[in-house]
């Protein structure tokens, strides 16, 4: 089978198109004919840096998100059968059992617990854009905090991979959603996803945002997908005893503003089921719920219009790292 491997850690130049043996599923595993995969920031990070989830050895097949068709199932798998269309994120990282090859290949073997049947009303490209980002948004909004109709929710990066889906999920839950964006194009995308209004931290202060969009009290929930100074600003905009969830934790912050409000800070690392072997069936259940929302017309990914083939993987990585993506970057197989 054809596959793209990162020969070593480094720039996007390390990718090579090679021939590898077609894998065989073991107990509890599914062999998937990959139809599409997408590029996430974590995929570029494990390519470049030695992180806890980086494969232990190279060459390595990277690529976390996938959509495809079941080719075969291993012993003990009952949720899936050959010819089922499935999606998920289950490889391209170091797991509790060792390195798991990712989706940059014509075929891949994954843990059956880490995937679900695809939504019935979208194609493989759209399905491949959803798993990691939609699961991250779901865990942030519905596992870490409580959102009720009328909750004031601020989402940073409201047009980004996680933020765009989070706006839709919060809106579907009845929240009053304000999105933080940095361009007119991003604001239009976030508004189309369900944000009531968009704000730019470069052009206003956290205090002004609270006064104008959170009744002067602060937001009930803030989802931070940007980190850095944006997370610091969230400490200023959360209400007393409110909840901030961040998906970007690799920085130092002064927690005093948060402490003085008695507010809460939550972290989401969506790779925990893969890395530590914990709550794997829950990941499949979340993906099933996401598929239901897509089928109901309540959740839609935002795709960059440019198309990439497997042999153009390096170009897709370069475009994401250059900040030029206008939606999820999809690699078609």
Buried (B, 14 or more C-beta within 10 A) or exposed (E): BBBBBBEEBEEBEBBBBBEBEBBEBEEBBBBBBBBBBBBBBBBBBBBBEEBEBBBEEBBBBBBBBBBBBBBBBBEEBEBBEEEBBBBBBBBBBBBEEEBBBBBBBBBBBBBBBBBBBBBEEBEBBBBBBBBBBBBBBBBBBBEBBEBEEEBBBBBBBBBBBBBBBBBBBBBBBEBBBBBBBBEEEBBEBBBBBBBBBBBBBEEEEBEEBBEEBBEEEBBBBBBBBBBEEBBBBBBBBBBEEBBBBBBBEEEEBEEEBBEEBEBBBBEBBBBBBBBEEEEBEBBBEBBBBBBEBBBEEBBBBBBBEBEBEBEBBBBBBBBBBEEEBBBBBBBBB
